[in-house]
Amino acid sequence: MTLVEEGAHAQVRDGYAIPIREATPQEYPRVAEVLVESFTAAFDVSDMYIADLRDVAGHAKAFRIWVALDDQEIVGAVLTPKDPLHIEESLEYVERWERDFRMLAVSPAARGKGVGRSLIDHAVRELGALGIRRVAINTGLRMKAARKLYESYGFVRRPERETMVVDGGYRVLSYTFDIPENLQAEVPRFDAIEAQRTVSPQPEGQGSIPGFLKALGLRLKQTTILTDSASLEEAQHDRSSYEEEESALAVIRPETIEEVSTAVATANEYRIPVFVRGAGTGLAGGAIPTRSGLVIATSSLNTLYPLNVTDRSVRVQAGVITAEISKLAASEGLFYAPDPASADISSIGGNIATNAGGFHCVKYGVTRDSVLSLTAVLADGSIITTGSGTVKDVAGLDLTSLLTGSEGVLAVVVEAVLRLRPLPEQSHALICLFPDLIEAGRAAQRISSARVQPSVFELMAVPPGIGRNARFADAVRGNSWMLIIESDEDTPVTTSRIEEAIQPYRHATIHPDEEELRWVFSLRKRGKPYPEDVWMAGGDTAVPPSGLVDMLVSLEEIAHRHGLGYSLVAHVGDGNLHTAFFTGRHTTDTAYPRALEQARRELIERSLELGGTITGEHGVGVDLKDYLGSQIGGRQLELQRAIKRAMDPNGILNPGKWL
Ligand SMILES: Cc1cc2nc3c(=O)[nH]c(=O)nc-3n(C[C@H](O)[C@H](O)[C@H](O)COP(=O)(O)OP(=O)(O)OC[C@H]3O[C@@H](n4cnc5c(N)ncnc54)[C@H](O)[C@@H]3O)c2cc1C
């Protein structure tokens, strides 16, 4: 048992004594260490917050610094006011007879020994001895261990008091604990002052949730501000599996650019985060509110303007569903080339924000190659239009490209002028089937070297059931992988070059007609290439075509070494692999298997070794934010952060993501 120092108050839990006493000034550096260790273990603490934690001597002017000891070593700390009438800030908003203790901290190595509970116990007694009747504390969602401790001690959550966000959008949680009467001292002077003291309502300025919502309501008279649980719940998810504890405060669906501008300017004024939501089909968690903020859903910004056939362009608002653009273009013999598999369900604003790829990108480029101009609302609410209506435009820095792929962290895209191309008059497809993945990869790599330009070039596992179609029955027998290659150029030349390229590999070939091709693509779009009830780690790496076979070999090797299953569909012409490692999940399993994350990490690292990228088209979002630095390096990350600061100095746009 630990020795109790003379003069220290010992809390005894389960036979284990935790001495608590006041720290001496010489011990402040160690106290600071414990505070920083404890808080940084819980969440990403800002530099300002760390500086405040370290200023123990500063806090000691108004607070008593209590430390908990384990074997003479300081392992925990808590601060209680010296004089409840003179705390660091004004008492104007503090309820009568209520005060708090501050900076409850337990060094991570000493957790699980009852140190935190003992410190709370001690602080409650100290506050009671000052005549205080109720302890009121603030904490955050990220302080999970502390919240559990408060709740188990008997603190009660007070949602009606949770009206503020701080530190870039974290909601301040409120808990209170009524000090038992036998621990409340009678302090007549304190009682007399508290009985007279008036308490003001919380200020409704920066960070105030009611203040922000009130201002928004006054300024956006035509827009409904949705705060019902169904709207908030819907805004909380995209097609990734990310879950966040912080949640949206409100959702709006503006119908005009001016409304977007007003909403963003108001959020900026109140320092409330803004999350832009297109159709919520993102796979990287990009649209998920990671803080308590406003969700601007673009679904009602859905005007599709008439085509300009001469300029081969079309102006669209951000919420238009991408497939609608293709339909309109086709009516005039034109087409919008970037066609993600989600074109029927995703918005053009989301496609622009993620710089989406698609089936035809192998020939016509990604979304960025089809965006001529953008209208965007900046973080201060101002509206800019980048680029112009021309394909050629070298006037100044290319902000159109900067915003394309910026995932809602730099601006809200509200309109775009898109480039259209003549609808190809002919096309011809080949489906080549192979017995194993590496052989299919070798064939694909050889096609990439064959000086042909497919307009679609995909790799996928042979879908189950496809052999039931008589035309496919023979070809799929004994084969597991297929390449789908479409060309809209001089088809006989292309076809013969492709057939020549794959000649060395065992394969079967089908020349599907249009309907058969559409059917195979529908299987490609629909098929979830991994079983139900599995733990899964997805990936969206891309490598240059010359690295394709090496990447596929690594995929198989990594899966085998970790004992995992894998699945793959690939925009193989541009080396973009949608991979998933998976392993069986039993109903009793609760912990995500580490092998999955390890396998995913190894595959991402392999992609970088081969000169590729961590994400070809789905974006960084929440999913890959820890990997971005490994691709672009610290200097470039800092440069990107500097751009973010220049465009969004208060950090309100999509915080908690990659910048
Ligand atoms: C079945 C399926 C197939 C898919 N296939 C493909 C594919 O082939 N290629 C591909 O690239 N992706 C694909 N995806 C992923 C997804 O559809 C794309 O990332 C798409 O571009 C997201 O569009 P969204 O409107 O759903 O955006 P959301 O998911 O709502 O948002 C995505 C990101 O963009 C930001 N954002 C959205 N709108 C705006 C705006 N107006 N201004 C600023 N930021 C904005 C959000 O904040 C978020 O960071 C697929 C997804 C599914 C479910």
The ligand as a Gaussian input file, in Angstrom:
#p B3LYP/6-31G(d) Opt

LIG

0 1
 C      -22.658000       2.826000     -55.490000
 C      -21.614000       3.900000     -55.513000
 C      -20.771000       3.995000     -56.602000
 C      -19.793000       4.994000     -56.636000
 N      -18.994000       5.095000     -57.739000
 C      -18.095000       6.088000     -57.827000
 C      -17.289000       6.234000     -58.991000
 O      -17.379000       5.484000     -59.943000
 N      -16.406000       7.259000     -59.018000
 C      -16.281000       8.133000     -57.977000
 O      -15.469000       9.052000     -58.058000
 N      -17.024000       7.995000     -56.854000
 C      -17.928000       7.021000     -56.762000
 N      -18.693000       6.898000     -55.631000
 C      -18.510000       7.838000     -54.517000
 C      -19.435000       9.084000     -54.558000
 O      -20.601000       8.828000     -55.289000
 C      -18.684000      10.264000     -55.142000
 O      -17.641000      10.633000     -54.262000
 C      -19.569000      11.480000     -55.427000
 O      -18.811000      12.436000     -56.129000
 C      -20.138000      12.118000     -54.177000
 O      -21.179000      12.995000     -54.559000
 P      -22.319000      13.410000     -53.515000
 O      -23.194000      14.397000     -54.174000
 O      -22.983000      12.206000     -52.992000
 O      -21.423000      14.118000     -52.417000
 P      -21.443000      13.958000     -50.834000
 O      -21.196000      12.553000     -50.444000
 O      -22.642000      14.617000     -50.298000
 O      -20.160000      14.832000     -50.470000
 C      -18.875000      14.413000     -50.821000
 C      -17.875000      15.511000     -50.442000
 O      -18.078000      16.646000     -51.253000
 C      -18.403000      17.790000     -50.471000
 N      -19.420000      18.528000     -51.217000
 C      -20.582000      18.048000     -51.719000
 N      -21.210000      19.011000     -52.402000
 C      -20.436000      20.113000     -52.325000
 C      -20.552000      21.435000     -52.823000
 N      -21.605000      21.810000     -53.540000
 N      -19.568000      22.321000     -52.540000
 C      -18.493000      21.956000     -51.810000
 N      -18.340000      20.725000     -51.309000
 C      -19.296000      19.812000     -51.567000
 C      -18.871000      17.248000     -49.155000
 O      -18.648000      18.181000     -48.119000
 C      -18.007000      16.017000     -49.020000
 O      -16.738000      16.365000     -48.541000
 C      -19.654000       5.893000     -55.555000
 C      -20.505000       5.779000     -54.449000
 C      -21.473000       4.803000     -54.424000
 C      -22.377000       4.725000     -53.237000

